[in-house]
Amino acid sequence: MAVTALTVPSGSVGPLLRSWRRRRNLSQFQLSLRAAVSSRHLSFVETGRSRPSRELVLHLAEQLEIPLRERNVLLLAAGYAPVYRERSLDAADLAPARAALERFLRAHEPYPALVLDGRYTILSANDAVDRLVEGIAPALLAPPANALRVTLHPEGMALRIANFAEWSGHLLQRLRRRAALTGGPELDRLHAELAEYPGVALEPPTAAGAADILVPLRLRTEGAELAFFSTVSTFETAADITLDELCVEAFYPADAATANRLLREVALDA
C-alpha cells in the first residue's frame, strides 16, 4: 500500500482552499457557517496569515466535498503528510470490493456494465459490453482503454450511435461536471481532445417536450436499433483513493424491443 507521490509547495494551502471554495460557489461567510469556523480565521488561513491545523484542513476539505486525492494535496500544501492511500484494485485488502464489483457485473447480464476509474479508464466489464463495442478499432480497446474515447472516437462507436449529437453532448456535459467537481486537469485535457472529434456536440440539443424521460444511447446493430439508458454507482464511504474514484456504469434497456432482443439472444446462446 502506498500514498500517491505528490510535489506541492508547503505554505500554499491558503490559495488552494480559496480556489476550492470558489469552485463550490461559496463565500467565506457561507463556508465559515458550514464549517463552524470564524470568518476571520478562515480569511487568515486563505491569505496565509494563519497556518491551519491538520484537523482543520481535513474538516474544511470535508465541508467542501473535496476528493480524497486532492485532500492529500491540501495536507502537503499545509506542511502535513498525506493520509489517504491509493492501492491497486488488485491489492489483497481490496478483495471484498473487487468481489462486489464482479458480482454486480455478472448479475447485470445480459445488459452491459463496466467499472471505470476517475479518468474514465475501463478497469473491468461484463461480457454484454461486447455488444456496445462490436466492430470498433482494436487499438481503442487496448489498455488503458478510455470509455469516452471508445464511445466518441470516429473509429469507435460513433458511427453506430444513431443520436450521436445528443449522446456526445450528454457525455461532454457530464465530463465537464466531473472536471469541475474534482479539479482534475487530465479531465480538462480529455474534454479538449473529445471536443475535436467529428460531429461531437458540446451540449445536448435542447428539445422542448422531448418524448424520452432519460437521455438514451441509440445504437445501430444488425437488423435493429438498441436503446439504453445508464446509471452510475459509487462507493459512498470510501477511505481509499482508488475506491473513491471508482464508479460502475450500468446500461438498461430503454424500451421493450431492446429488452426482448437481448433476452432472445441469451436464450439462443443457452
For each residue, the residues with C-beta under 8 A, 3 or more apart:
1: 85 87 91 93
2: 85 86 87
3: 72 81 82 84 85 86
4: 69 72 82 86 241
5:
6: 72 73 76 82
7:
8: 12 73 76 77
9: 12 77
10: 76 77 78 79
11: 48 77 78 79
12: 8 9 15 16 77
13: 16 17 45 51 52 57 74 77 78 79
14: 17 18 45 46 47 48
15: 12 18 19 46
16: 12 13 19 20 73 74 77
17: 13 14 20 21 45 46 60 64 74
18: 14 15 21 22 46
19: 15 16 22 23 183
20: 16 17 23 24 61 64 66 70 183
21: 17 18 24 26 27 28 31 46 64
22: 18 19 25 26
23: 19 20 180 183
24: 20 21 64 65
25: 22
26: 21 22 30 31 34 64
27: 21 30 31
28: 21 31 32 39 42 43 46
29: 32 33 39
30: 26 27 33 34
31: 21 26 27 28 34 35 37 42 60 63 64
32: 28 29 35 36 37 38 39 41 42
33: 29 30 36
34: 26 30 31 63
35: 31 32 42 59 60 63
36: 32 33
37: 31 32 41 42 56 59 60
38: 32 41 42
39: 28 29 32 42 43
40: 43 44
41: 32 37 38 44 45 50
42: 28 31 32 35 37 38 39 45 46
43: 28 39 40 46 47 49
44: 40 41 47 49 50
45: 13 14 17 41 42 48 49 50 51 52 56
46: 14 15 17 18 21 28 42 43
47: 14 43 44
48: 11 14 45
49: 43 44 45
50: 41 44 45
51: 13 45 78 79
52: 13 45 56 57 60 78
53: 56 57
54: 57 58 75 78 80
55: 58 59
56: 37 45 52 53 59 60
57: 13 52 53 54 60 61 71 74 75 78 80
58: 54 55 61 62 71 75 83
59: 35 37 55 56 62 63
60: 17 31 35 37 52 56 57 63 64
61: 20 57 58 64 66 70 71 74
62: 58 59 65 66
63: 31 34 35 59 60
64: 17 20 21 24 26 31 60 61
65: 24 62 181
66: 20 61 62 70 71 74 183
67: 70 71 118 181 182 183 244 245
68: 71 72 84 238 239 240 241 244 245
69: 4 72 73 84 86 118 182 241 244 245
70: 20 61 66 67 73 74 182 183
71: 57 58 61 66 67 68 74 75 83 84
72: 3 4 6 68 69 75 76 82 83 84 241
73: 6 8 16 69 70 76 77
74: 13 16 17 57 61 66 70 71 77 78
75: 54 57 58 71 72 78 80 81 82 83
76: 6 8 10 72 73 79 80 81 82
77: 8 9 10 11 12 13 16 73 74
78: 10 11 13 51 52 54 57 74 75
79: 10 11 13 51 76
80: 54 57 75 76
81: 3 75 76
82: 3 4 6 72 75 76
83: 58 71 72 75
84: 3 68 69 71 72 239 240 241 244
85: 1 2 3 240 241
86: 2 3 4 69 240 241 242
87: 1 2 91 93 94 240 242
88: 91 94 242
89: 94 97 98 123 242 246
90: 94 98
91: 1 87 88 94 95
92: 95
93: 1 87
94: 87 88 89 90 91 97 98 240 242 243
95: 91 92 98 99
96: 99 100
97: 89 94 100 101 235 243
98: 89 90 94 95 101 102
99: 95 96 102 103
100: 96 97 103 104
101: 97 98 104 105 115 124 246 248
102: 98 99 105 106 124
103: 99 100 106 107
104: 100 101 107 108 113 233 248 250
105: 101 102 108 109 113 114 115 124 125 126 248
106: 102 103 109 126
107: 103 104
108: 104 105 111 112 113 126 128 250
109: 105 106 113 126 127 128 266
110: 128 262 263 265 266
111: 108 128 228 250 251 252 253 262
112: 108 125 126 128 129 131 132 228 250 251
113: 104 105 108 109 125 126 128 129 248 249 250 251
114: 105 122 123 124 125 126 129 147 248 249
115: 101 105 122 123 124 125 246 247 248
116: 120 121 122 123 147 246 247 248 249
117: 120 121 123 242 245 246
118: 67 69 178 182 184 245 246
119: 146 184 186 187 190
120: 116 117 146 147 148 149 175 190
121: 116 117 144 145 146 147
122: 114 115 116 125 144 145 146 147 150
123: 89 114 115 116 117 246
124: 101 102 105 114 115
125: 105 112 113 114 115 122 129
126: 105 106 108 109 112 113 114 129
127: 109 130
128: 108 109 110 111 112 113 131 132 262
129: 112 113 114 125 126 132 133
130: 127 133 134
131: 112 128 134 219 221 226 262
132: 112 128 129 157 219 251
133: 129 130 136 141 150 156 157
134: 130 131 221
135: 160
136: 133 140 141 150 153 155 156 157
137: 140 141 153 155 156
138: 141 142
139: 142 155
140: 136 137 145 149 150 153 155 156
141: 133 136 137 138 145 150
142: 138 139 145
143:
144: 121 122
145: 121 122 140 141 142 149 150
146: 119 120 121 122 149 150 190
147: 114 116 120 121 122 150 151 249
148: 120 151 152 171 175 190 194
149: 120 140 145 146 152 153 156 190 193 194
150: 122 133 136 140 141 145 146 147 153 156 157
151: 147 148 156 157 158 161 167 168 171
152: 148 149 156 157 158 168 171 194 197 200
153: 136 137 140 149 150 156 157 158 197
154: 158 159 197 198
155: 136 137 139 140 158
156: 133 136 137 140 149 150 151 152 153
157: 132 133 136 150 151 152 153 160 161 219
158: 151 152 153 154 155 161 164 168 197 198 199
159: 154
160: 135 157 219 220 221
161: 151 157 158 164 167 168 217 218 219 220
162: 218 219 220 225
163: 166 167 216 217 218
164: 158 161 167 168 199 200
165: 168 169 199 201 205
166: 163 169 170 201 204 205 215
167: 151 161 163 164 170 171 215 216 217 218
168: 151 152 158 161 164 165 171 172 194 197 199 200 201
169: 165 166 172 173 200 201 202 203 204 205
170: 166 167 173 174 204 215
171: 148 151 152 167 168 174 175 194
172: 168 169 175 176 191 194 195 200 201 202 203
173: 169 170 176 177 202 203 204
174: 170 171 177 178
175: 120 148 171 172 178 179 187 190 191 194
176: 172 173 179 180 191
177: 173 174 180 181
178: 118 174 175 181 182 184 187
179: 175 176 182 183 184 187 188 191
180: 23 176 177 183
181: 65 67 177 178
182: 67 69 70 118 178 179 187
183: 19 20 23 66 67 70 179 180
184: 118 119 178 179 187 188
185: 188 189
186: 119 189 190
187: 119 175 178 179 182 184 190 191
188: 179 184 185 191 192
189: 185 186 192 193
190: 119 120 146 148 149 175 186 187 193 194
191: 172 175 176 179 187 188 194 195
192: 188 189 195 196
193: 149 189 190 196 197
194: 148 149 152 168 171 172 175 190 191 197 200
195: 172 191 192 200 202
196: 192 193 200
197: 152 153 154 158 168 193 194 200
198: 154 158
199: 158 164 165 168
200: 152 164 168 169 172 194 195 196 197
201: 165 166 168 169 172 204 205
202: 169 172 173 195
203: 169 172 173 206
204: 166 169 170 173 201 215
205: 165 166 169 201
206: 203
207: 210
208:
209:
210: 207
211:
212: 215 216 254
213:
214: 229 254
215: 166 167 170 204 212 229
216: 163 167 212 227 228 229 254
217: 161 163 167 227 228 229 230 251 254
218: 161 162 163 167 225 226 227
219: 131 132 157 160 161 162 225 226 227 228
220: 160 161 162 225
221: 131 134 160 224 225 226
222:
223:
224: 221 257 261
225: 162 218 219 220 221
226: 131 218 219 221 253 258 261 262
227: 216 217 218 219 253 254 255 257 258
228: 111 112 216 217 219 251 252 253 254 258
229: 214 215 216 217 251 252 254
230: 217 249 250 251 252
231: 249 250 252
232: 247 248 249 250
233: 104 247 248 250
234: 238 246 247 248
235: 97 238 243 244 246
236:
237:
238: 68 234 235 243 244 246
239: 68 84 243 244
240: 68 84 85 86 87 94 243 244
241: 4 68 69 72 84 85 86 244 245
242: 86 87 88 89 94 117 245 246
243: 94 97 235 238 239 240 246
244: 67 68 69 84 235 238 239 240 241
245: 67 68 69 117 118 241 242
246: 89 101 115 116 117 118 123 234 235 238 242 243
247: 115 116 232 233 234
248: 101 104 105 113 114 115 116 232 233 234
249: 113 114 116 147 230 231 232
250: 104 108 111 112 113 230 231 232 233
251: 111 112 113 132 217 228 229 230
252: 111 228 229 230 231
253: 111 226 227 228 256 258 259 262
254: 212 214 216 217 227 228 229 258
255: 227 258 259
256: 253 259 260
257: 224 227 260 261
258: 226 227 228 253 254 255 261 262
259: 253 255 256 262 263
260: 256 257 263 264
261: 224 226 257 258 264 265
262: 110 111 128 131 226 253 258 259 265 266
263: 110 259 260 266 267
264: 260 261 267 268
265: 110 261 262 268 269
266: 109 110 262 263 269 270
267: 263 264 270
268: 264 265
269: 265 266
270: 266 267
